[in-house]
Amino acid sequence: QVQLVESGGGLVQAGGSLRLSCAASGRTFSYFAMSWFRQAPGKEREFVAAITRSGGNTVYADSVKGRFTISRDNTKNTVYLQMNSLNTEDTAVYYCASGRIYSVYRNSYDAWGQGTQVTVSS
C-alpha cells in the first residue's frame, strides 16, 4: 500500500522560506514521477511542481517559477519542495503525489499524501 507523508509546513512571514518533505513507502520510489500540488481555501487544487523519476527534469507553475525548487533523493524515498520568497498567495495546503507519468495534471497521479498546511502572513 502506497503511503506519502508530507512534513515541513507551518507559519512564515512574507519573504520567508520553508522546505517541505514528502516521504514515500509502499512502492519503488525511483519508478515514479513525483509532484506537488496545493489547494487554497475555496479554490481548486492546482499544480505547483513535478520531477521525473531520475530527477533530471522538472517543471513548475508560472506562479512559483524562480522561487520554488523541487528535488528528490531516491536513496531516501523523499521528495522536497524548497519555497523561497513566499507571499500570502502561497498560503494553501500542499500535497505531494506520485504517478507513472511526469505531468502537470492531477489525474496523472494515483497516490496522494494527506497534505501539510503552509500559511504566509503579511
URDA-V438397 format. One record per backbone hydrogen bond with DSSP energy under -1.0 kcal/mol. CO is the residue of the C=O (numbers start at 1). NH is the residue of the N-H. Records with the same first field share a line. If there is no record, write none. Layout:
CO: NH, NH
This chain:
3: 25
5: 23
7: 21
10: 119
12: 121
13: 16
16: 86
18: 83
20: 81
21: 7
22: 79
23: 5
25: 3
28: 31
29: 32
33: 99
34: 51
35: 97
36: 48, 49
37: 95
38: 46
39: 93
40: 43
46: 38
48: 61
49: 36
50: 59
51: 34
57: 52
59: 50
61: 64, 65
64: 67, 68
67: 84
69: 82
71: 80
73: 76, 78
77: 24
78: 73
79: 22
80: 71
81: 20
82: 69
83: 18
86: 15
87: 90
88: 91
92: 118
93: 39
94: 116
95: 37
96: 113
97: 35
98: 110, 111
99: 33
105: 108
106: 109
111: 98
116: 94
118: 92
119: 12
121: 14
